[in-house]
Amino acid sequence: MMDLAILILRLGLGIMFVAHGLQKAFGLFDGPGIAGFSGMLSGLGFNPPIFWAYIAAYAELIGGLFLILGFLSRGSAAMLLVLIIVATWKVHLAKGFFLSQGGFEYTFIIAVVCLSLILLGPGKFSITKF
C-alpha cells in the first residue's frame, strides 16, 4: 500500500505542476504565458524577469512530468520544493496563512508533499529508484 500511496502523491503533485507549467510557459488553461508571467515576476523584483519566468515555468512543467513518470523523483521534488518556497516567500507569506486572504496555506501543503516525496522516494511504480 505504501507504493500505491507514493504513486498517488507523485501523480497528484505532478499533474498539478504540469498544469501550472503549461499555464506559465504556453498560456494554456487561461494562463499568462511567458510574457504575462515575466511581467508578474518583474513586479516582484526578479531580475531579469524573462530568465526567471522560463526557469520557473519549465521547472514546473518538467519537474511535474518527471514526478508523473517517477523519473528522478527526489531531485524533481527538491527542485519543486525550492520553487514553492520562493513563491511562498515572495507572494504569500506576508498575507498570512489562509488561502482566502491570499496566504500560504496552499503552498504549505505543496511543500509538505514535496518534502514527503523527497523522504519517501519514488516507490516501486517508477522509472528510476531515486
Stockholm file with secondary structure:
# STOCKHOLM 1.0

chainA/1-130         MMDLAILILRLGLGIMFVAHGLQKAFGLFDGPGIAGFSGMLSGLGFNPPIFWAYIAAYAELIGGLFLILGFLSRGSAAMLLVLIIVATWKVHLAKGFFLSQGGFEYTFIIAVVCLSLILLGPGKFSITKF
#=GR chainA/1-130 SS CHHHHHHHHHHHHHHHHHHHHHHHHHCCTTCCHHHHHHHHHHHTTCSSHHHHHHHHHHHHHHHHHHHHHTSSHHHHHHHHHHHHHHHIIIIIGGGCSCGGGTCSHHHHHHHHHHHHHHHHCSCSSSSSCC
#=GC SS_cons         CHHHHHHHHHHHHHHHHHHHHHHHHHCCTTCCHHHHHHHHHHHTTCSSHHHHHHHHHHHHHHHHHHHHHTSSHHHHHHHHHHHHHHHIIIIIGGGCSCGGGTCSHHHHHHHHHHHHHHHHCSCSSSSSCC
//
